[in-house]
């Protein structure tokens, strides 16, 4: 199953739809951020939110010190992290789907999340054993997760590539194998962990934004920011890739160099996201595919839309995770899996009905 769709200049109606669609996604993401800042165990009014944010920006004394602390130090990092992680996972999915030229590619499905997770779990488990790791674990964790995700992605690409093509079935099987290896390594690290580390690893593997603090997320935000900042440079070449690698090469694109650069960017972003939020799956397959059905495959629109759509999805999922079973908090990875797994099965069924090449 491929995404080989000719690149055409959109009609005026489509251009108008695209012009309206991106602001609507932005409003949805902003509404999710506002809901994330105001809802929870201590609900805050919009007036309080606006007053305390303005006071913080202008340096004015807090009218409600407790509310300002909740907004800036508790929920603020969580909303920023949810925005960055959602945008990163959605863009990573869109990029991988273009590189593999099929809509089933996604960080958690092809093994990159498992590779990043295995490296992150190993860092957590070994952090208490090696003093210099323990001291700098907040800064080392995103780097080790990035390296683990990079190794896993390169392994899947190498194994799945047959005769210059990457069949979907081979890619999925390679992803399953790499994910199994990553899961086995995570199990081994859990086996050698102490009780405190084991609890942290178990909660982390389910995916959550609850442990977000400014000190913990800033290193990861840098890596995710680098990936997202590179998005404008990817759009033209990803559109060329959709035409086929030979056609792209004939138009002057160094295909292998571009694919390697894109893989490194994806591994950096996903590795950083996994390091701070845990295993949150299916965002990278649900968001890009739904957006592609609405606005088409042109990455000049699809990638910015994925940034906004991924951020909106994860922000609202986090709001739901905090409010569905109070005072307990559901792991956000459970919610995204409940949403994404049925969608993935539907996508597989659709591929079979359409007679797509596997």
N, C-alpha and C positions, 0 to 999 in steps of 0.2 A: 504494500500500500504506500503510495507516494503522495507527495504534495506538489508534484510538478504541474504548476498552474502558470500559464503565460502571464507575464507582467504587462498590464495595459494601463493606460492613463485613465483614471476613473472619470465617469460621467459626472455632469454637474450635480445630478441628484445624489450620487454617491459621495461627492465632495462635500455637499451640504450636510449629509448624514454624518460623515466623519467629523466635520467641524462641530456638530452638535454633540456627538457621542463622547468625545474626549472631555469636554466640560461636565457632562453628566456623570462620567466616571469619577472625575475630580471631586464633584459635589458629594458623591457617594462615599469616597474615601474621607473627605473632611467630616462628613456626618459621623462616620465610624470613629474618627479620632475624638470628636466632641463627646460621643457616647462613651468612649473609653475613659475619658477624663472625668466625666460626671457620674457614671454609674458604678455601683459596687456595694461593698458593705456599708459605706457611708456615701449616700447620694448627695450630690451637689447640684445646685441650681445653675442655669446658664448665666444668670446675673452674677453669682459668686465666681464662676469660672472666668467670666470676662473681667470682672473687677480685679481678681488676684493676678491674672496674667498681665493685665495692664500695669498693675502696681509693681510686679516683678520686672517688667521691661523698663519702667521709668525710675525704678529704685525707691518707690514710695513704701511707706511702712504698711505692713500687712493689716488689713481690717480683720481678717480671720486667719491667724497664724496656722491653725491646724489645717484649714482648707488649703492654704498655700503650700504647706509641706506635703500634703497628699497629692496635690496637682504636680508640683515640681519634682519631688523626690521619690514618690511612689508610683504614680500613674504616668507621669511624663516619660521616664525611661521606657516603660512598658509600651506606650503608644508609639514612640519613636522606633523601638525595636520591631514591633509588629508591622509598622509601615515598611521598614527596610527589609525584613525577612520576607514578607508577602511579595513585595516588588521583585526581590532577588530571585525567589523560587519561580515566580511566573515568567520572568524574562529568561531564566535559565531553561525552563521548559520550552519556550518559544524558539530559543537558539538551537537547542538540541534537536527539536523536531525539524528544523530547517537543515541542519547538518546531516542528519540521518535520512532526511526526506521522507518522513512518515510521522503521523500524528500521535504515535504511541510512545515516543521517546519522552522521558521525564526523569529528573534526577533520582527519585527513589526507585523507579522501575529498572533503570539500566545500571544500578549499582553505585552511583556516585555518592548517594546519601549514606549507604552502608559503609563505603570506604572511609568517608569523612567521619562517620559515627564510630567506627572501629578505632581510628586514630585518636578521636576525642576521648573515648572511654579508656583507652590505654594511657592517655595522658592523665586522666583523673585517677586511675588506679595506681599508676606509678608515681603520682605527684607526692604521695605521702611517704614514699620510699627514698626518693632522691631529693635532697634538700633544695638544690637550686631550682628544680622544677616546681617544688611546692611554693617557693617564694614568688616566682613569676608566672604562675599557672594561668592567670587571666590573660596574659599577653602571649603565652606560648600556645594555648589551646586553639585559637583560630588558625595559627600557622600550621600546627600538626594536622588539624582537620582538613585544611586546604591541601596539604601534601597527600593525605589519605584519599581524598576525593579525586585528586589528579591522577594518582596511580590507578584507582578503580576505573575511571573514565577511559584512560589510555588502554587499559587491559580489555575493556569491552569493545572499544573501537578496533583494536588489533585482532581480537578473536573473531568478531562478527564480520569483518571485511573479507569478502570472497569475490575474486575476480574484479576488483574495483568497485563492487557494489556492497551495500549493507542490507541484506534481507531482514525483514521485520522479525521473522521467526528466529533467525540466528541471533539477532540482537537481543531479543527477549530471553532466549536460553542463556546467552552469555551473561546478561544482567542477572538472571536467577542464580547462576553459578557464583558470580562475584559477590552478590548479596549474601549467599549462603556462607561464603568464606568470611565476609565481614561479620556476619552474625555469629559464626563460630569463634572468631577472635574476640568479639564483645563478650560472649559467654565465658571464654577463658579468663578475660580480665575481671569479670564479675566473680569468678571462682576464687581468684587470689585477693579480692578486695576485702577490707574490713567492713563491719556493719555500717559505719557512717558513710563510707564510700559507696557501699551497695545501695543504700537508700537514695543517695544522690543520683546514682547511675539509673536506677529503676525509674525515678520520677523524670529524669532527663530524657530517657528513651521514649517516654510517652508524648513528649513535646509540650512545652509550656513557655509562656512569657513571664511567669510569676517571679522568677529570680532576677529580673532585669534591674540593674543599677547602672548609674552613669559610668562608674569605674569598670564594670564588667563588660559593658557593651561597646565602649568607644573603640577598642582595638578591632573588634569585629566590624563595626560600622565603617572603618577605614577600608577594609578589604571589600565589603559589599559596595561601598561608594565608588571604588575604583572600577568595579564591574559595571555598575549602572552608568557611570560617567562615560564608559566606552560604547554605550548603546548607539549613539548617533553614528559612530564610525562603522558599525556592523550592518546597517540596514541595506545599503546598496549591494554589498557582497552576498548577503543572505538571499536577496532577491535573485541574484545571478545563480546561486547554488540551486535554487528551485528549478531552474531550467535544465539541470544536469551538470555533472562535473566536467564533462568534455566541452559542453557548450560554454560553461563559465570560463574554462581555461582558454578557449578560442577567443573569448572577449577580453583577455588580458589578465584574468585573475589567477594568482598563484594559489591554487586550491589547497594544497597540502599545508603551505605556510599559514594561510588564513584559518584553516580548520584547527591547526595546532594552537594558534593564538586564541581562537574562540574557546577551545577546550580548557586552556589555562584560565581564562577569565571566568568560565562557568565553575570550574573547580574552586577558584578563589572565593567567589561569591557564595556558592553552596556550602563550602567548607566552613566559612565564617558563620553562615546562618545556622548550620547544624551545631556548631560549637556553642552558641549562646542560647539556642531555642530548642535543641533536641531534634528528634526525628519527626518532622511534620511533612507528611506525604501528600501527594496528589494535587497540591496547589499548581504545580508545573504542568499538569496535564489538563486540569479542568479549565483554568483561566484562559490559556492561549487558544484552546480548541473552541471554546464558546465564543471568544472574541473573533476568531477566524470565521466562524459561521455567520457572524453579523457584519463584519467590516472587510472580510476577504484576507488574502494572504500577503498583501503588500506590507513589508516590514517597516516601512516609513511610518505607517499608522499602527501596525500591530504591536511593535515593541513599546512605544509610549503608552498605548492602551493597556498592555500587559503590566507595566509599572503601576498604573493607577488601579487596574482591576485586581491585581494580586494584593496590593496594599489594602484595598477596600475589603476583599474577602477575609483576610487574616484579622483585620481590625474588628470586623463584625463577628467573626468566629470567636475572638477573644472576649468580646462583650457577652456573647452567649455562654461561653465557658464559665464566666464569673457569675452569671445570673440564673442559669438553669437549675442549679441545685445548691442554693445558699444554705449555710455559710461555706459549704465545700466548693472547691473549684475543679471543674472537669479538665483533664488534660486536653489541650487544644488539638493535639495530634489525633485523638479519638474522633473529634468532630470532623476534621478534614478527611479522615479515612472513611467515615460514614457517608460523607458527601461524595468523595472521589471514587471509591471502589465501585459503587453501582454505575457511575458514569463511565468508568473504564470498561466494565462488562458490556455496557450498551455500545461503546465504541467498537469493541471486539465483534459483537453481533452485527453491527452495521457493516464492518469490514467484510464479514462473511457473506452478507446479503448482496453487497456490491460486487462480489467476486474479485476482491483486490488481490494482487499478487503478493504472496508471502515468500 
